[in-house]
Amino acid sequence: ESASGGFLVYTRALYEHAYFDYFAEWYLNLGVGCIIALQTDGWRPLEPQSERVIIYQVPNFGNVLLASYEYLVMAQYSRGYEWVLSVDCDEFLFLKPPFTSIGHYVNAMEAGLLARLDCIIFAWLFLDNLSPLCSSKSLPELMNQAHLSDETMVVKAMTRIESLSSLGPNPHTPILTRGPKQISIFDVIDNVPRGDVWSQNFRMNQLGDIPMGRKFSENALVHFHTRSLVNVVTKALSTVLPGKGANNLTLLRELSSAMSRDDEFWSLDRRGKASLLSQFVGAVGKKAQNIFELARGCSLGGADLAKDTCAQVISLLKASTIRSDGIAEESDVVPLRPIEVTALARSLRAPATGRVPPLGLLPSCNAHLDWQVALHLLVKHQVDPGGFFRLAMEVSNEVEGRFPGLVH
């Protein structure tokens, strides 16, 4: 199909049992010829539905995992694969019509730019769903309903294998080989005299001032950032990435146990009358806190801190600040920050027509497996499963009241 050669996806899978089949189906339907997945949880082996999906059972080396096994990618070059897209199982590449495959898109890009590209940079568009369990809707359905947020400073790259020196240590941007390189950054070419120097000096904050209309003119890498509250806790209890694990496991156990006993747990003396959402975020940590920062266009790292709405969110959700004024008042309900609607955003929200087979129309997850994975980890960490599920339901209700647009 593509003069640019074959495409493969390289990914890692940590307790992705509820989501992996949908992820694989998405990329195979985009024209990817092979998916290589590193499963690191040591639990039930994933069972791919296609022979073009290869699963390796490996230890979890965190952010150096992909680089540790990149020889699996390099070996595919001799089999005719020329491009590798390294994404996680919650990242989905959307292409603006009339592009119907990834090969079609790259061919058009190279023809339009009159260049043989070595690397293509895609911007993230965030999608969050804070229902207790994952939604049975397809990703296009959710895109039609959900609030979207963007974060320019987070990107992922697709790279020609012959131009690739290494995929690490940063999972977002590759290390290129020496020599001149032609890189597409949001569909605009950047001629780089030395690829290895560009890799060392490229910083995502260089992209902060690029307008939405350019970032998402032809494509978007939709990061399904929060797939369910159950999955948020699954990630927090299983990650080995520094600073992203459960912040206060004792508090999570207390909240779940109190929910199981039907206690008035939010009035515990040592925490005052902190809202349930605040306590949940404090217990889970960064995996929960990030949801609201990104959805609101806020960052504890510095961006937008002067904005009133961001200040409200941060004072509500920062783990070290527990609210003491009880249940949410009307003034706590602040609309989510709208993003500019571009031509691509409109096309993303349109029905996925003209594709054979249709793209992403299956349910985006298996809710039964979503809970089974969480149940395994909750029991392992001595968290009351029934109480936790009730906790997730109550937190979801509070989110729906305080932050309209995040529950689907």
LOLO-720964 format. One line per field, with one value per residue (C-alpha): residue in one letter; z, y, x. Coordinates in nm, 2 decimals, always signed. Layout:
N
rest: A:...
pz: Z:...
py: Y:...
px: X:...
***
This chain:
408
rest: E:S:A:S:G:G:F:L:V:Y:T:R:A:L:Y:E:H:A:Y:F:D:Y:F:A:E:W:Y:L:N:L:G:V:G:C:I:I:A:L:Q:T:D:G:W:R:P:L:E:P:Q:S:E:R:V:I:I:Y:Q:V:P:N:F:G:N:V:L:L:A:S:Y:E:Y:L:V:M:A:Q:Y:S:R:G:Y:E:W:V:L:S:V:D:C:D:E:F:L:F:L:K:P:P:F:T:S:I:G:H:Y:V:N:A:M:E:A:G:L:L:A:R:L:D:C:I:I:F:A:W:L:F:L:D:N:L:S:P:L:C:S:S:K:S:L:P:E:L:M:N:Q:A:H:L:S:D:E:T:M:V:V:K:A:M:T:R:I:E:S:L:S:S:L:G:P:N:P:H:T:P:I:L:T:R:G:P:K:Q:I:S:I:F:D:V:I:D:N:V:P:R:G:D:V:W:S:Q:N:F:R:M:N:Q:L:G:D:I:P:M:G:R:K:F:S:E:N:A:L:V:H:F:H:T:R:S:L:V:N:V:V:T:K:A:L:S:T:V:L:P:G:K:G:A:N:N:L:T:L:L:R:E:L:S:S:A:M:S:R:D:D:E:F:W:S:L:D:R:R:G:K:A:S:L:L:S:Q:F:V:G:A:V:G:K:K:A:Q:N:I:F:E:L:A:R:G:C:S:L:G:G:A:D:L:A:K:D:T:C:A:Q:V:I:S:L:L:K:A:S:T:I:R:S:D:G:I:A:E:E:S:D:V:V:P:L:R:P:I:E:V:T:A:L:A:R:S:L:R:A:P:A:T:G:R:V:P:P:L:G:L:L:P:S:C:N:A:H:L:D:W:Q:V:A:L:H:L:L:V:K:H:Q:V:D:P:G:G:F:F:R:L:A:M:E:V:S:N:E:V:E:G:R:F:P:G:L:V:H
pz: +0.00:+0.10:-0.09:+0.25:+0.36:+0.64:+0.97:+1.31:+1.66:+1.96:+2.30:+2.66:+2.84:+3.22:+3.32:+2.99:+2.97:+2.94:+2.67:+2.46:+2.20:+2.11:+2.09:+1.86:+1.64:+1.60:+1.47:+1.25:+1.09:+1.04:+0.82:+1.07:+0.97:+1.31:+1.68:+1.92:+2.29:+2.60:+2.88:+3.22:+3.48:+3.51:+3.55:+3.29:+2.94:+2.69:+2.41:+2.08:+1.83:+1.53:+1.43:+1.35:+1.72:+1.90:+2.29:+2.49:+2.86:+3.02:+3.35:+3.41:+3.37:+3.38:+3.14:+3.01:+2.92:+2.56:+2.50:+2.67:+2.41:+2.11:+1.93:+1.86:+1.66:+1.48:+1.37:+1.18:+0.94:+0.75:+0.71:+0.53:+0.82:+0.78:+1.04:+1.41:+1.62:+1.99:+2.18:+2.50:+2.49:+2.58:+2.28:+1.95:+1.63:+1.46:+1.10:+0.93:+0.63:+0.35:+0.50:+0.55:+0.66:+0.81:+0.48:+0.29:+0.54:+0.53:+0.15:+0.13:+0.39:+0.20:-0.13:+0.01:+0.19:-0.10:+0.16:+0.27:+0.63:+0.91:+1.20:+1.25:+1.58:+1.69:+1.96:+2.24:+2.27:+2.61:+2.68:+3.03:+3.16:+3.54:+3.56:+3.80:+3.53:+3.17:+2.91:+2.66:+2.40:+2.11:+2.10:+1.82:+2.03:+2.33:+2.12:+2.01:+2.37:+2.59:+2.69:+2.51:+2.65:+2.49:+2.63:+2.37:+2.56:+2.55:+2.21:+2.07:+1.76:+1.46:+1.33:+1.03:+1.18:+0.97:+1.13:+1.48:+1.72:+2.03:+2.17:+2.52:+2.78:+2.71:+2.58:+2.41:+2.17:+2.01:+1.98:+1.61:+1.43:+1.32:+1.00:+0.84:+0.93:+0.81:+1.08:+1.06:+1.37:+1.35:+0.97:+0.92:+0.82:+1.03:+0.85:+1.11:+1.03:+1.29:+1.42:+1.73:+1.84:+1.78:+1.99:+2.28:+2.26:+2.17:+2.46:+2.45:+2.60:+2.26:+2.14:+2.39:+2.17:+1.87:+1.80:+1.82:+1.45:+1.36:+1.62:+1.51:+1.15:+1.00:+1.29:+1.67:+1.91:+2.14:+2.48:+2.66:+2.98:+3.22:+3.11:+3.45:+3.82:+3.87:+3.61:+3.77:+4.09:+3.89:+3.75:+4.08:+4.25:+3.97:+3.83:+3.89:+3.76:+4.03:+4.18:+4.01:+4.26:+4.53:+4.75:+5.07:+5.06:+5.43:+5.35:+5.05:+5.28:+5.54:+5.29:+5.13:+5.47:+5.59:+5.28:+5.34:+5.69:+5.57:+5.81:+5.79:+5.68:+5.55:+5.90:+6.05:+6.30:+6.18:+5.83:+5.92:+5.67:+5.36:+5.06:+4.94:+4.61:+4.79:+5.01:+4.70:+4.52:+4.83:+4.86:+4.50:+4.43:+4.09:+3.88:+4.01:+4.05:+3.69:+3.56:+3.69:+3.62:+3.25:+3.20:+3.34:+3.16:+3.49:+3.59:+3.93:+3.74:+3.67:+3.36:+3.41:+3.79:+3.79:+3.65:+3.90:+3.78:+3.80:+4.15:+4.26:+4.11:+4.26:+4.61:+4.59:+4.46:+4.57:+4.79:+5.07:+5.09:+5.23:+5.21:+5.54:+5.42:+5.37:+5.07:+4.74:+4.73:+4.42:+4.39:+4.35:+4.02:+3.74:+3.37:+3.21:+3.00:+2.63:+2.36:+2.01:+1.77:+1.47:+1.14:+1.28:+1.60:+1.40:+1.19:+1.50:+1.63:+1.30:+1.24:+1.12:+0.76:+0.45:+0.62:+0.53:+0.79:+1.00:+1.25:+1.62:+1.63:+1.88:+2.25:+2.37:+2.67:+2.86:+3.18:+3.34:+3.29:+3.41:+3.75:+3.75:+3.71:+3.98:+4.21:+4.18:+4.28:+4.56:+4.73:+4.68:+4.86:+5.13:+5.01:+5.07:+4.71:+4.78:+4.98:+4.71:+4.44:+4.64:+4.69:+4.32:+4.26:+4.52:+4.38:+4.03:+4.15:+4.31:+4.00:+3.79:+4.02:+4.05:+3.70:+3.44:+3.13:+3.28:+3.34:+3.04
py: +0.00:+0.25:+0.35:+0.45:+0.08:-0.11:+0.03:-0.13:-0.03:-0.09:-0.07:-0.18:-0.35:-0.33:-0.48:-0.38:-0.69:-0.48:-0.25:-0.43:-0.59:-0.25:-0.09:-0.36:-0.35:+0.03:+0.02:-0.28:-0.10:+0.20:-0.01:-0.11:-0.44:-0.56:-0.48:-0.57:-0.55:-0.60:-0.74:-0.66:-0.75:-1.13:-1.19:-1.36:-1.35:-1.14:-1.34:-1.14:-1.18:-1.15:-1.33:-0.98:-0.90:-1.04:-1.04:-1.08:-1.15:-0.94:-0.77:-0.42:-0.18:+0.14:+0.41:+0.23:-0.08:+0.01:+0.09:-0.23:-0.44:-0.21:-0.48:-0.65:-0.34:-0.31:-0.67:-0.59:-0.36:-0.67:-0.79:-0.48:-0.26:+0.09:+0.29:+0.24:+0.43:+0.38:+0.45:+0.33:+0.13:+0.44:+0.64:+0.64:+0.81:+1.00:+1.11:+1.38:+1.27:+1.18:+0.99:+0.63:+0.47:+0.56:+0.48:+0.71:+0.99:+0.95:+0.94:+1.26:+1.43:+1.35:+1.45:+1.78:+1.86:+1.74:+1.55:+1.20:+1.23:+1.06:+1.14:+1.27:+1.44:+1.41:+1.62:+1.48:+1.55:+1.44:+1.25:+1.17:+0.95:+0.93:+0.68:+0.39:+0.13:+0.19:+0.28:+0.03:+0.30:+0.32:+0.58:+0.78:+0.78:+0.91:+1.17:+1.30:+1.35:+1.42:+1.73:+1.74:+1.91:+1.96:+1.97:+2.10:+2.00:+1.63:+1.46:+1.12:+1.04:+0.80:+0.73:+0.56:+0.26:+0.32:+0.68:+0.55:+0.51:+0.44:+0.47:+0.57:+0.70:+0.94:+0.74:+1.04:+1.14:+0.91:+0.94:+0.97:+0.87:+1.12:+1.31:+1.54:+1.46:+1.59:+1.60:+1.69:+1.88:+1.92:+1.89:+2.15:+2.03:+2.10:+2.04:+1.92:+1.91:+1.64:+1.41:+1.30:+1.66:+1.74:+1.45:+1.57:+1.94:+1.89:+2.00:+1.98:+2.33:+2.45:+2.37:+2.57:+2.87:+2.67:+2.74:+2.47:+2.51:+2.40:+2.13:+1.94:+2.04:+1.69:+1.45:+1.40:+1.14:+1.11:+1.01:+0.83:+0.97:+0.84:+0.53:+0.48:+0.54:+0.17:+0.19:+0.50:+0.29:-0.01:+0.22:+0.37:+0.03:-0.13:+0.14:+0.13:+0.49:+0.73:+0.96:+0.79:+0.52:+0.53:+0.84:+0.71:+0.34:+0.35:+0.63:+0.43:+0.13:+0.35:+0.51:+0.17:+0.01:+0.30:+0.28:-0.09:-0.02:+0.28:+0.51:+0.89:+0.86:+1.22:+1.35:+1.17:+1.41:+1.41:+1.51:+1.75:+1.75:+1.71:+1.62:+1.27:+1.37:+1.55:+1.24:+1.01:+1.23:+1.25:+0.87:+0.78:+1.06:+1.18:+0.95:+1.11:+1.46:+1.48:+1.43:+1.76:+1.96:+1.86:+1.88:+2.23:+2.35:+2.38:+2.26:+2.24:+2.29:+2.66:+2.71:+2.90:+2.92:+3.28:+3.19:+3.19:+2.87:+2.69:+2.83:+2.68:+2.34:+2.33:+2.43:+2.16:+1.88:+1.94:+1.64:+1.84:+2.07:+1.90:+2.11:+2.17:+2.33:+2.01:+1.91:+2.11:+2.44:+2.60:+2.82:+2.51:+2.41:+2.58:+2.50:+2.32:+2.52:+2.51:+2.44:+2.59:+2.38:+2.32:+2.14:+1.83:+1.84:+1.86:+1.57:+1.37:+1.42:+1.31:+0.95:+0.73:+0.68:+0.58:+0.33:-0.04:-0.19:+0.09:+0.23:+0.18:+0.10:-0.19:-0.12:+0.05:-0.19:-0.49:-0.36:-0.70:-0.73:-0.37:-0.48:-0.82:-0.66:-0.40:-0.68:-0.87:-0.56:-0.45:-0.79:-0.79:-0.45:-0.54:-0.28:-0.38:-0.44:-0.39:-0.07:+0.06:+0.01:+0.20:+0.47:+0.49:+0.54:+0.82:+0.99:+0.97:+1.13:+1.41:+1.47:+1.49:+1.77:+1.97:+1.92:+1.87:+1.69:+1.43:+1.14:+0.94
px: +0.00:+0.27:+0.58:+0.72:+0.72:+0.57:+0.46:+0.48:+0.36:+0.57:+0.40:+0.41:+0.12:+0.08:-0.26:-0.41:-0.64:-0.96:-0.83:-0.57:-0.79:-0.94:-0.60:-0.47:-0.79:-0.75:-0.40:-0.44:-0.73:-0.51:-0.28:-0.02:+0.14:+0.27:+0.22:+0.50:+0.38:+0.59:+0.36:+0.51:+0.25:+0.32:-0.05:-0.27:-0.10:-0.27:-0.43:-0.41:-0.69:-0.45:-0.13:+0.01:+0.02:+0.33:+0.33:+0.65:+0.64:+0.92:+1.02:+0.90:+1.19:+0.98:+1.07:+1.38:+1.16:+1.11:+1.48:+1.58:+1.40:+1.43:+1.63:+1.30:+1.21:+1.54:+1.51:+1.19:+1.37:+1.51:+1.15:+1.04:+0.92:+1.05:+0.86:+0.79:+0.53:+0.60:+0.27:+0.10:-0.22:-0.42:-0.30:-0.48:-0.38:-0.66:-0.60:-0.81:-1.01:-0.95:-0.66:-0.77:-0.45:-0.12:+0.06:-0.17:-0.10:+0.28:+0.28:+0.08:+0.30:+0.62:+0.47:+0.34:+0.66:+0.88:+1.09:+1.17:+1.09:+1.29:+1.06:+0.70:+0.60:+0.23:+0.07:-0.15:-0.52:-0.65:-0.98:-1.10:-1.38:-1.43:-1.71:-1.64:-1.59:-1.48:-1.74:-1.87:-1.89:-1.65:-1.38:-1.55:-1.87:-1.68:-1.51:-1.85:-1.95:-1.65:-1.46:-1.12:-0.81:-0.47:-0.12:+0.12:+0.43:+0.35:+0.42:+0.50:+0.71:+0.70:+1.04:+1.21:+1.39:+1.70:+1.72:+1.67:+1.96:+1.75:+1.40:+1.52:+1.55:+1.26:+0.96:+0.82:+1.10:+1.36:+1.73:+1.81:+2.13:+2.40:+2.36:+2.10:+1.74:+1.40:+1.15:+0.78:+0.67:+0.30:+0.31:+0.58:+0.92:+1.23:+1.56:+1.81:+2.18:+2.26:+1.99:+2.18:+2.23:+1.86:+1.76:+1.98:+1.86:+1.49:+1.28:+0.90:+0.87:+0.99:+0.64:+0.44:+0.35:+0.24:-0.13:-0.39:-0.48:-0.13:-0.09:-0.40:-0.43:-0.40:-0.37:-0.39:-0.27:-0.57:-0.45:-0.73:-0.58:-0.85:-1.05:-1.22:-1.17:-1.11:-0.83:-0.68:-0.63:-0.51:-0.24:-0.15:-0.12:+0.09:+0.32:+0.70:+0.74:+0.88:+0.62:+0.32:+0.23:-0.04:+0.03:-0.13:-0.23:-0.33:-0.59:-0.72:-0.77:-0.95:-1.18:-1.27:-1.32:-1.54:-1.75:-1.80:-1.92:-2.12:-1.94:-1.94:-1.58:-1.55:-1.59:-1.28:-1.14:-0.78:-0.89:-1.16:-1.45:-1.25:-1.46:-1.45:-1.29:-1.01:-0.94:-0.95:-0.70:-0.48:-0.48:-0.43:-0.18:-0.04:-0.25:-0.57:-0.43:-0.32:-0.68:-0.80:-0.49:-0.49:-0.87:-0.87:-0.55:-0.37:-0.02:+0.13:+0.46:+0.38:+0.17:-0.16:-0.13:-0.24:-0.58:-0.86:-1.01:-0.68:-0.61:-0.95:-0.86:-0.52:-0.63:-0.90:-0.68:-0.32:-0.25:-0.10:-0.41:-0.72:-1.03:-1.21:-1.54:-1.73:-1.93:-1.91:-2.09:-2.23:-1.92:-1.70:-1.86:-1.66:-1.70:-1.41:-1.17:-1.29:-1.04:-1.04:-1.24:-1.02:-1.11:-0.95:-1.14:-1.46:-1.36:-1.27:-1.62:-1.78:-1.88:-1.59:-1.71:-1.53:-1.31:-1.30:-1.33:-1.48:-1.23:-1.28:-1.65:-1.62:-1.67:-1.35:-1.31:-1.43:-1.58:-1.58:-1.20:-1.15:-1.29:-1.12:-0.78:-0.85:-0.99:-0.66:-0.46:-0.70:-0.68:-0.30:-0.28:-0.54:-0.80:-1.16:-1.29:-1.66:-1.59:-1.36:-1.62:-1.87:-1.60:-1.55:-1.92:-1.94:-1.63:-1.77:-2.09:-1.90:-1.69:-2.00:-2.13:-1.81:-1.65:-1.92:-1.79:-1.56:-1.81:-1.94
***
